[in-house]
Amino acid sequence: MSKSIESNKQFMIGNGLLAFGVFFIVCLFLYLGFRSQKKVVQEQSFKDIYEITITKSFAEDSINVFINDSLILAHKMGNADITLPINRFAEENVLMVVDCKTDIMTPFNMDKEGGKITVEKENGQIFFIYSKND
């Protein structure tokens, strides 16, 4: 009977060491994970400005204007031009104009230095005219 007690004792000691090892590994990973979360990312700000002009060629059309995933304008256009000054808020920006009647989206990759963008509609197609700020 002492032989089976000795083997059970060794088995229990082995299980205890294994449990302690697993506990140590879990604590080590938790420590490393929480340590890396303390790094604060500073918010980047940009000084560049985009001046987006939507011409009267969109008269009586309903359009949505997006920059990246942000809705900038949802409007039924009148007979006047609309100018939207927008501060650059991301490293790379895409201007998207959606014609609500046809649900056609027209994208335009915006320059990193800002500038003036004129949006026109001609024969059912949307065109972008870009000029740099002076």
Contact map, one row per residue, 1 for C-alpha under 8 A:
11111000000000000000000000000000000000000000000000000000000000000000000000000000000000000000000000000000000000000000000000000000000000
11111100000000000000000000000000000000000000000000000000000000000000000000000000000000000000000000000000000000000000000000000000000000
11111110000000000000000000000000000000000000000000000000000000000000000000000000000000000000000000000000000000000000000000000000000000
11111111000000000000000000000000000000000000000000000000000000000000000000000000000000000000000000000000000000000000000000000000000000
11111111100000000000000000000000000000000000000000000000000000000000000000000000000000000000000000000000000000000000000000000000000000
01111111110000000000000000000000000000000000000000000000000000000000000000000000000000000000000000000000000000000000000000000000000000
00111111111000000000000000000000000000000000000000000000000000000000000000000000000000000000000000000000000000000000000000000000000000
00011111111100000000000000000000000000000000000000000000000000000000000000000000000000000000000000000000000000000000000000000000000000
00001111111110000000000000000000000000000000000000000000000000000000000000000000000000000000000000000000000000000000000000000000000000
00000111111111000000000000000000000000000000000000000000000000000000000000000000000000000000000000000000000000000000000000000000000000
00000011111111100000000000000000000000000000000000000000000000000000000000000000000000000000000000000000000000000000000000000000000000
00000001111111110000000000000000000000000000000000000000000000000000000000000000000000000000000000000000000000000000000000000000000000
00000000111111111000000000000000000000000000000000000000000000000000000000000000000000000000000000000000000000000000000000000000000000
00000000011111111100000000000000000000000000000000000000000000000000000000000000000000000000000000000000000000000000000000000000000000
00000000001111111110000000000000000000000000000000000000000000000000000000000000000000000000000000000000000000000000000000000000000000
00000000000111111111000000000000000000000000000000000000000000000000000000000000000000000000000000000000000000000000000000000000000000
00000000000011111111100000000000000000000000000000000000000000000000000000000000000000000000000000000000000000000000000000000000000000
00000000000001111111110000000000000000000000000000000000000000000000000000000000000000000000000000000000000000000000000000000000000000
00000000000000111111111000000000000000000000000000000000000000000000000000000000000000000000000000000000000000000000000000000000000000
00000000000000011111111100000000000000000000000000000000000000000000000000000000000000000000000000000000000000000000000000000000000000
00000000000000001111111110000000000000000000000000000000000000000000000000000000000000000000000000000000000000000000000000000000000000
00000000000000000111111111000000000000000000000000000000000000000000000000000000000000000000000000000000000000000000000000000000000000
00000000000000000011111111100000000000000000000000000000000000000000000000000000000000000000000000000000000000000000000000000000000000
00000000000000000001111111110000000000000000000000000000000000000000000000000000000000000000000000000000000000000000000000000000000000
00000000000000000000111111111000000000000000000000000000000000000000000000000000000000000000000000000000000000000000000000000000000000
00000000000000000000011111111100000000000000000000000000000000000000000000000000000000000000000000000000000000000000000000000000000000
00000000000000000000001111111110000000000000000000000000000000000000000000000000000000000000000000000000000000000000000000000000000000
00000000000000000000000111111111000000000000000000000000000000000000000000000000000000000000000000000000000000000000000000000000000000
00000000000000000000000011111111100000000000000000000000000000000000000000000000000000000000000000000000000000000000000000000000000000
00000000000000000000000001111111110000000000000000000000000000000000000000000000000000000000000000000000000000000000000000000000000000
00000000000000000000000000111111111000000000000000000000000000000000000000000000000000000000000000000000000000000000000000000000000000
00000000000000000000000000011111111100000000000000000000000000000000000000000000000000000000000000000000000000000000000000000000000000
00000000000000000000000000001111111110000000000000000000000000000000000000000000000000000000000000000000000000000000000000000000000000
00000000000000000000000000000111111111000000000000000000000000000000000000000000000000000000000000000000000000000000000000000000000000
00000000000000000000000000000011111111000000000000000000000000000000000000000000000000000000000000000000000000000000000000000000000000
00000000000000000000000000000001111111100000000000000000000000000000000000000000000000000000000000000000000000000000000000000000000000
00000000000000000000000000000000111111110000000000000000000000000000000000000000000000000000000000000000000000000000000000000000000000
00000000000000000000000000000000011111110000000000000000000000000000000000000000000000000000000000000000000000000000000000000000000000
00000000000000000000000000000000000111111000000000000000000000000000000000000000000000000000000000000000000000000000000000000000000000
00000000000000000000000000000000000011111100000000000000000000000000000000000000000000000000000000000000000000000000000000000000000000
00000000000000000000000000000000000000111110000000000000000000000000000000000000000000000000000000000000000000000000000000000000000000
00000000000000000000000000000000000000011111000000000000000000000000000000000000000000000000000000000000000000000000000000000000000000
00000000000000000000000000000000000000001111100000000000000000000000000000000000000000000000000000000000000000000000000000000000000000
00000000000000000000000000000000000000000111110000000000000000000000000000000000000000000000000000000000000000000000000000000000000000
00000000000000000000000000000000000000000011111000000000000000000000000000000000000000001000000000000000000000000000000000000000000000
00000000000000000000000000000000000000000001111100000000000000000000000000000000000000111100000000000000000000000000000000000000000000
00000000000000000000000000000000000000000000111110000000000000000000000000000000000000110000000000000000000000000000000000000000000000
00000000000000000000000000000000000000000000011111000000000000000000000000000000000000110000000000000000000000011100000000000000000000
00000000000000000000000000000000000000000000001111100000000000000000000000000000000011110000000000000000000000001110000000000000000000
00000000000000000000000000000000000000000000000111110000000000000000000000000000000011110000000000000000000000000111100000000000000000
00000000000000000000000000000000000000000000000011111000000000000000000000000000001111000000000000000000000000000111100000000000000000
00000000000000000000000000000000000000000000000001111100000000000000000000000000001111000000000000000000000000000001111000000000000000
00000000000000000000000000000000000000000000000000111110000000000000000000000000111100000000000000000000000000000001111000000000000000
00000000000000000000000000000000000000000000000000011111010000000000000000000000111000000000000000000000000000000000011100000000000000
00000000000000000000000000000000000000000000000000001111110000000000000000000001110000000000000000000000000000000000011110000000000000
00000000000000000000000000000000000000000000000000000111111000000000000000001111100000000000000000000000000000000000000100000000000000
00000000000000000000000000000000000000000000000000000011111000000000000000000010000000000000000000000000000000000000000111000000000000
00000000000000000000000000000000000000000000000000000111111111000000000000001110000000000000000000000000000000000000000110000000000000
00000000000000000000000000000000000000000000000000000001111110000000000000011111000000000000000000000000000000000000000000000000000000
00000000000000000000000000000000000000000000000000000000011111000000000000011110000000000000000000000000000000000000000000000000000000
00000000000000000000000000000000000000000000000000000000011111100000000000011000000000000000000000111000000000000000000000000000000000
00000000000000000000000000000000000000000000000000000000010111110000000001111000000000000000000000111000000000000000000000000000000000
00000000000000000000000000000000000000000000000000000000000011111000000011111000000000000000000011110000000000000000000000000000000000
00000000000000000000000000000000000000000000000000000000000001111100001111100000000000000000000011110000000000000000000000000000000000
00000000000000000000000000000000000000000000000000000000000000111110001111000000000000000000001111000000000000000000000000000000000000
00000000000000000000000000000000000000000000000000000000000000011111111110000000000000000000001110000000000000000000000000000000000000
00000000000000000000000000000000000000000000000000000000000000001111111100000000000000000000111100000000000000000000000000000000000000
00000000000000000000000000000000000000000000000000000000000000000111110000000000000000000000111100000000000000000000000000000000000000
00000000000000000000000000000000000000000000000000000000000000000111111000000000000000000000000000000000000000000000000000000000000000
00000000000000000000000000000000000000000000000000000000000000000111111100000000000000000000000000000000000000000000000000000000000000
00000000000000000000000000000000000000000000000000000000000000011110111111000000000000000000000000000000000000000000000000000000000000
00000000000000000000000000000000000000000000000000000000000000011110011111000000000000000000000000000000000000000000000000000000000000
00000000000000000000000000000000000000000000000000000000000000111100001111100000000000000000000000000000000000000000000000000000000000
00000000000000000000000000000000000000000000000000000000000001111000001111110000000000000000000000000000000000000000000000000000000000
00000000000000000000000000000000000000000000000000000000000001110000000011111000000000000000000000000000000000000000000000000000000000
00000000000000000000000000000000000000000000000000000000001111100000000001111100000000000000000000000000000000000000000000000000000000
00000000000000000000000000000000000000000000000000000001011111100000000000111111000000000000000000000000000000000000000000000000000000
00000000000000000000000000000000000000000000000000000001011100000000000000011111000000000000000000000000000000000000000000000000000000
00000000000000000000000000000000000000000000000000000001111100000000000000001111100000000000000000000000000000000000000000000000000000
00000000000000000000000000000000000000000000000000000011001000000000000000001111110000000000000000000000000000000000000000000000000000
00000000000000000000000000000000000000000000000000001111000000000000000000000011111000000000000000000000000000000000000000000000000000
00000000000000000000000000000000000000000000000000001110000000000000000000000001111100000000000000000000000000000000000000000000000000
00000000000000000000000000000000000000000000000000111100000000000000000000000000111110000000000000000000000000000000000000000000000000
00000000000000000000000000000000000000000000000000111000000000000000000000000000011111000000000000000000000000000000000000000000000000
00000000000000000000000000000000000000000000000011110000000000000000000000000000001111100000000000000000000000000000000000000000000000
00000000000000000000000000000000000000000000000011110000000000000000000000000000000111110000000000000000000000000000000000000000000000
00000000000000000000000000000000000000000000011111000000000000000000000000000000000011111000000000000000000000000000000000000000000000
00000000000000000000000000000000000000000000011111000000000000000000000000000000000001111100100000000000000000000100000000000000000000
00000000000000000000000000000000000000000000110000000000000000000000000000000000000000111110000000000000000000000000000000000000000000
00000000000000000000000000000000000000000000010000000000000000000000000000000000000000011111100000000000000000000000000000000000000000
00000000000000000000000000000000000000000000000000000000000000000000000000000000000000001111100000000000000000010000000000000000000000
00000000000000000000000000000000000000000000000000000000000000000000000000000000000000000111110000000000000011110000000000000000000000
00000000000000000000000000000000000000000000000000000000000000000011000000000000000000010111111000000000000011110000000000000000000000
00000000000000000000000000000000000000000000000000000000000000000011000000000000000000000001111100000000001111000000000000000000000000
00000000000000000000000000000000000000000000000000000000000000001111000000000000000000000000111110000000001111000000000000000000000000
00000000000000000000000000000000000000000000000000000000000000001111000000000000000000000000011111000000111100000000000000000000000000
00000000000000000000000000000000000000000000000000000000000000111100000000000000000000000000001111100000111000000000000000000000000000
00000000000000000000000000000000000000000000000000000000000000111000000000000000000000000000000111110011110000000000000000000000000000
00000000000000000000000000000000000000000000000000000000000011110000000000000000000000000000000011111111100000000000000000000000000000
00000000000000000000000000000000000000000000000000000000000011110000000000000000000000000000000001111111000000000000000000000000000000
00000000000000000000000000000000000000000000000000000000000011000000000000000000000000000000000000111110000000000000000000000000000000
00000000000000000000000000000000000000000000000000000000000000000000000000000000000000000000000000111111000000000000000000000000000000
00000000000000000000000000000000000000000000000000000000000000000000000000000000000000000000000001111111100000000000000000000000000000
00000000000000000000000000000000000000000000000000000000000000000000000000000000000000000000000001110111110000000000000000000000000000
00000000000000000000000000000000000000000000000000000000000000000000000000000000000000000000000111100011111000000000000000000000000000
00000000000000000000000000000000000000000000000000000000000000000000000000000000000000000000000111000001111100000000000000000100000000
00000000000000000000000000000000000000000000000000000000000000000000000000000000000000000000011110000000111110000000000000000000000000
00000000000000000000000000000000000000000000000000000000000000000000000000000000000000000000011100000000011111000000000000000001000000
00000000000000000000000000000000000000000000000000000000000000000000000000000000000000000001111000000000001111100000000000000000000000
00000000000000000000000000000000000000000000000000000000000000000000000000000000000000000001111000000000000111110100000000000000000000
00000000000000000000000000000000000000000000000000000000000000000000000000000000000000000001100000000000000011111110000000000000000000
00000000000000000000000000000000000000000000000100000000000000000000000000000000000000000011100000000000000001111100000000000000000000
00000000000000000000000000000000000000000000000110000000000000000000000000000000000000000000000000000000000000111110000000000000000100
00000000000000000000000000000000000000000000000111100000000000000000000000000000000000010000000000000000000001111111000000000000000110
00000000000000000000000000000000000000000000000011100000000000000000000000000000000000000000000000000000000000101111100000000000011110
00000000000000000000000000000000000000000000000001111000000000000000000000000000000000000000000000000000000000000111110000000000011110
00000000000000000000000000000000000000000000000001111000000000000000000000000000000000000000000000000000000000000011111000000001111000
00000000000000000000000000000000000000000000000000011110000000000000000000000000000000000000000000000000000000000001111100000001110000
00000000000000000000000000000000000000000000000000011110000000000000000000000000000000000000000000000000000000000000111110000111100000
00000000000000000000000000000000000000000000000000000111110000000000000000000000000000000000000000000000000000000000011111000111000000
00000000000000000000000000000000000000000000000000000010110000000000000000000000000000000000000000000000000000000000001111111110000000
00000000000000000000000000000000000000000000000000000000100000000000000000000000000000000000000000000000000000000000000111111110000000
00000000000000000000000000000000000000000000000000000000000000000000000000000000000000000000000000000000000000000000000011111000000000
00000000000000000000000000000000000000000000000000000000000000000000000000000000000000000000000000000000000000000000000011111100000000
00000000000000000000000000000000000000000000000000000000000000000000000000000000000000000000000000000000000000000000000011111110000000
00000000000000000000000000000000000000000000000000000000000000000000000000000000000000000000000000000000010000000000001111011111000000
00000000000000000000000000000000000000000000000000000000000000000000000000000000000000000000000000000000000000000000001111001111100000
00000000000000000000000000000000000000000000000000000000000000000000000000000000000000000000000000000000000100000000111100000111110000
00000000000000000000000000000000000000000000000000000000000000000000000000000000000000000000000000000000000000000000111000000011111000
00000000000000000000000000000000000000000000000000000000000000000000000000000000000000000000000000000000000000000011110000000001111100
00000000000000000000000000000000000000000000000000000000000000000000000000000000000000000000000000000000000000000011100000000000111110
00000000000000000000000000000000000000000000000000000000000000000000000000000000000000000000000000000000000000001111000000000000011111
00000000000000000000000000000000000000000000000000000000000000000000000000000000000000000000000000000000000000000111000000000000001111
00000000000000000000000000000000000000000000000000000000000000000000000000000000000000000000000000000000000000000000000000000000000111
